[in-house]
Amino acid sequence: MDLSRFPRRRYTAFATPIEPMPRFSAAVAASCPGGVGPEVWIKRDDMLGLFPGGNKTRKLEFLVADALEQGADTLVTCGAPQSNHCRITLAAAVKEGLKCRFVIEERVPGSFHEDATGNHFMFRLMGVEAMTVVPGGSNMVAAMNQVADDVAALGRKAYIIPGGGSNALGGLGYVACAQELQQQMLELGLPMDRVVLGSGSSGTHGGMLAGFLGNHIQIPIVGIGVSRDPQDQEPLVLREAQAVLDLLGVPMTVPPESVLSVGGYWQPKYSISNPAMVEAIQMLARTEGIPLDPVYTGKVMAGLIGLARKGFFKPNERILFLHTGGLPAIHAYEREILGGAEALT
Ligand SMILES: *Cc1c(COP(=O)(O)O)cnc(C)c1O
């Protein structure tokens, strides 16, 4: 599919690497019935550009280009107190000479702290212009419109980026990723049997699915929910994938059966730890030396491990795990990840 007619800024100078994970795959297999498990590979979208990158970098290449084309001088977006999306949006704003304001949704009551570490520290380090904190469940669109009005009252022009950067334009970032992956599989002679990724605001899952469908890539995608079970998540992903195909002018209806998400690994709540997440983070760190984050990729990898143990994958199936980033948040969860863990030395 031709993305060249959409304005795009480039924040990463290379295709993110695809790496084998033999020690991790062996550790997963050892915990599976019969000692046989999938062959797990990783695509390092945690190495994307901006401060430090993650999946939002790809979406922002198209969103920020649009903001610049519209003559905006201020980016306005929203997220949780440890939002990776807010941090990467701010990094893009700084790089482009724009100002940036956030609406922070306190999804867990009392979780916003002025002196917090992790992403919050980076908000302050990179000089966010203003943060408006609202209670969980607030109307984020209305709150961002209010901030945009405040910016306009100063004689400036705001550009609103939705939560997670997940609209049709942002989803193009993962169409580009699908095409990058297709090229890499060709060059490496390494076809994948399945892709496992995180499914939240759904730009990643929906964008990748649109990219696969539009490019006739027949690899099933499993989205592990980070905040919703399938009955709530799959309609979001379907809508996102369709919006992306429509924006691209591809005359295709997203087949509902192509949308697969898995629940049960994000509980008790978005951004709150669980033991399977802690196990997954420790396991990958100690077999491959690759850190995961506690809010997204730790739970997504817990899902991959859990599905392997349930026999969901075929023996020796080649799986690509998409590492979507999020690493600064790990420092806000150090106690959960190492405290009380067994075999800690
Ligand atoms: C935002 C985010 C996700 C989820 O991606 P969506 O496009 O919102 O579904 C996954 N991993 C990390 C690290 C994120 O920051």
The ligand as an SDF file (V2000), in Angstrom:
LIG
                    3D

 15 15  0  0  0  0  0  0  0  0999 V2000
    0.5240    2.3550   24.3130 C   0  0  0  0  0  0  0  0  0  0  0  0
    1.3060    1.1200   24.4880 C   0  0  0  0  0  0  0  0  0  0  0  0
    0.8260   -0.1250   24.0510 C   0  0  0  0  0  0  0  0  0  0  0  0
   -0.5410   -0.3160   23.4760 C   0  0  0  0  0  0  0  0  0  0  0  0
   -0.6280    0.1420   22.1600 O   0  0  0  0  0  0  0  0  0  0  0  0
   -1.9860    0.6710   21.5760 P   0  0  0  0  0  0  0  0  0  0  0  0
   -1.6720    1.1290   20.2140 O   0  0  0  0  0  0  0  0  0  0  0  0
   -2.4410    1.7740   22.4980 O   0  0  0  0  0  0  0  0  0  0  0  0
   -2.9600   -0.4380   21.5970 O   0  0  0  0  0  0  0  0  0  0  0  0
    1.6400   -1.2340   24.1770 C   0  0  0  0  0  0  0  0  0  0  0  0
    2.8680   -1.1350   24.7320 N   0  0  0  0  0  0  0  0  0  0  0  0
    3.3440    0.0390   25.1920 C   0  0  0  0  0  0  0  0  0  0  0  0
    4.6780    0.0460   25.8290 C   0  0  0  0  0  0  0  0  0  0  0  0
    2.5840    1.2060   25.0900 C   0  0  0  0  0  0  0  0  0  0  0  0
    3.0820    2.3580   25.5610 O   0  0  0  0  0  0  0  0  0  0  0  0
  1  2  1  0
  2  3  1  0
  2 14  2  0
  3  4  1  0
  3 10  2  0
  4  5  1  0
  5  6  1  0
  6  7  2  0
  6  8  1  0
  6  9  1  0
 10 11  1  0
 11 12  2  0
 12 13  1  0
 12 14  1  0
 14 15  1  0
M  END
$$$$
